[in-house]
């Protein structure tokens, strides 16, 4: 390998990163800087559409400061921020509770059925997220199949109104919508665990449960964290799930506020500022994830 | 360019809006400045190529648009937007090159100040005087109809299911109060997802009729009243009442008259009697009325044909067809009266209240109109607090 790499110039291998870098610049950095420009910019006096301030010397922090103050206790965004955090935390916990055993089963115990199960996991991606949520509306309607079944089976003779501002429905819909995005990376992480480590644990007398707790679980934590980050980030910005499943102000999320200010009106800077605050909050989670990955990589290397 | 602003005439004390154009109010009409002269009379319509109609989605019958294209030998392209904000943004950024566009009176000053629409030569639009209500020949927001022809008219009121709501809403001393007494219908109550409409409803509940106010105290009072609805009935905030009322998934909804009729025409489950639905709108001057318009986009390459479109859309047959067989939104045609619609069996007697008449418009009417940017920010921020559920 090292001999072969000597044949080619070093820049060739680095050039493989170019498409990804261009992609990142065009579709992440530039748009993100545009959001910053809008947050610190102004609005067109006639059309009231955002006029981004590209030059930091032209920035006005008024909207950002106003938005930040809204996150203080009792502020405009205090309640919606904590509601969003709670929904995402509960949905994430449920996703892990359901998704981890599924990923574990497919990784460890599915043999000939593995490819079929994988295909089944990917199946929801064939239907758009929006359509899947709309399907829920029919299923969970007052006279929908779910309530009919609950009443028929006497599990709940008087089934609840799932769609009438019910936070449980919003959280369950988030779980339903995002869980495939959690299972797939988790499965990849579990697949990467060296099986000989498990065999060694068992040879040394560990029960299956202890082997799982002391080998599989710790080694899969980076995957758990990665998969959690993958679904938590979009869940924090989600606005159409609560819109479709509930539509009530009592279940609205931070994404709904961003949508409202970006969708029109004279205050797009507030929408952009909310986006920045959310990004900062998520950056904390992301930093912790990157720190954990770096630490595990270091530990593996040191061993 | 602009012989323009010198031709501006308006009430002296009107507050200024975009581009220094006074903010129009029903009792303060505005003559919009001409930023260029209209096209000359007697020109032949353009043929060939594509004619782009820019409008709200599902707001015009595609078959009627295609028919116009066939008549004039042009290919038709229908491009849609979700909101007037999106419409203005896409026209302003030239993301869309339309020939004709929907426009609402409250955005007209923006469109003219930003030169997004072209002035109209009335010689090409004889149907305006011939077919449309006289009260809209020279509307307050566009005196002399310099830029627009009216497309639809509608009221904002209350729609409800008679099989679920027991109160005689129309007979209440203050029908808006039903929302604040709707504990029995919790979970089945809806408020229009529109910052102006939602807050205006709360203002009208308090019999406050200055619906274009920019007074923070009045707006905050309306916000407090709206927030009070949450523990009472946990309202849904949406604009899907055209579907949810006929299907019975909402029972009591803040409602646009056009959505109610459209819902009856298109969403009523088979076998359901339309009399299951009722609609109440406040008397003239006591509740908001609105109208939407068509205008010629400044980017048109077919200005003569665009004029013919404005005339086509207020042709009696076309307008009636679009109303009764497609969107449920009433065009302001002299030929359409509630009595006639009921007699012909086009709408049920109980929904006569959703049909407007020419006298609904005029100086005493209430219409939500353009605010200053500061005023808009006040309304938007208040509405954001309501929908955040704080």
Boltz contact constraints between the chains, C-beta under 6 A:
constraints:
  - contact:
      token1: [A, 46]
      token2: [B, 18]
      max_distance: 6.0
  - contact:
      token1: [A, 46]
      token2: [B, 19]
      max_distance: 6.0
  - contact:
      token1: [A, 46]
      token2: [B, 110]
      max_distance: 6.0
  - contact:
      token1: [A, 46]
      token2: [B, 113]
      max_distance: 6.0
  - contact:
      token1: [A, 46]
      token2: [B, 114]
      max_distance: 6.0
  - contact:
      token1: [A, 47]
      token2: [B, 88]
      max_distance: 6.0
  - contact:
      token1: [A, 47]
      token2: [B, 92]
      max_distance: 6.0
  - contact:
      token1: [A, 47]
      token2: [B, 114]
      max_distance: 6.0
  - contact:
      token1: [A, 49]
      token2: [B, 89]
      max_distance: 6.0
  - contact:
      token1: [A, 76]
      token2: [B, 385]
      max_distance: 6.0
  - contact:
      token1: [A, 79]
      token2: [B, 390]
      max_distance: 6.0
  - contact:
      token1: [A, 80]
      token2: [B, 388]
      max_distance: 6.0
  - contact:
      token1: [A, 161]
      token2: [B, 187]
      max_distance: 6.0
  - contact:
      token1: [A, 164]
      token2: [B, 187]
      max_distance: 6.0
  - contact:
      token1: [A, 165]
      token2: [B, 234]
      max_distance: 6.0
  - contact:
      token1: [A, 247]
      token2: [B, 236]
      max_distance: 6.0
  - contact:
      token1: [A, 247]
      token2: [B, 238]
      max_distance: 6.0
  - contact:
      token1: [A, 248]
      token2: [B, 234]
      max_distance: 6.0
  - contact:
      token1: [A, 248]
      token2: [B, 236]
      max_distance: 6.0
  - contact:
      token1: [A, 249]
      token2: [B, 387]
      max_distance: 6.0
  - contact:
      token1: [A, 249]
      token2: [B, 389]
      max_distance: 6.0
  - contact:
      token1: [A, 250]
      token2: [B, 389]
      max_distance: 6.0
  - contact:
      token1: [A, 252]
      token2: [B, 387]
      max_distance: 6.0
  - contact:
      token1: [A, 252]
      token2: [B, 388]
      max_distance: 6.0
  - contact:
      token1: [A, 252]
      token2: [B, 389]
      max_distance: 6.0
  - contact:
      token1: [A, 257]
      token2: [B, 388]
      max_distance: 6.0
  - contact:
      token1: [A, 260]
      token2: [B, 384]
      max_distance: 6.0
  - contact:
      token1: [A, 264]
      token2: [B, 83]
      max_distance: 6.0
  - contact:
      token1: [A, 264]
      token2: [B, 85]
      max_distance: 6.0
  - contact:
      token1: [A, 265]
      token2: [B, 376]
      max_distance: 6.0
  - contact:
      token1: [A, 265]
      token2: [B, 380]
      max_distance: 6.0
  - contact:
      token1: [A, 266]
      token2: [B, 373]
      max_distance: 6.0
  - contact:
      token1: [A, 266]
      token2: [B, 376]
      max_distance: 6.0
  - contact:
      token1: [A, 266]
      token2: [B, 377]
      max_distance: 6.0
  - contact:
      token1: [A, 267]
      token2: [B, 377]
      max_distance: 6.0
  - contact:
      token1: [A, 267]
      token2: [B, 380]
      max_distance: 6.0
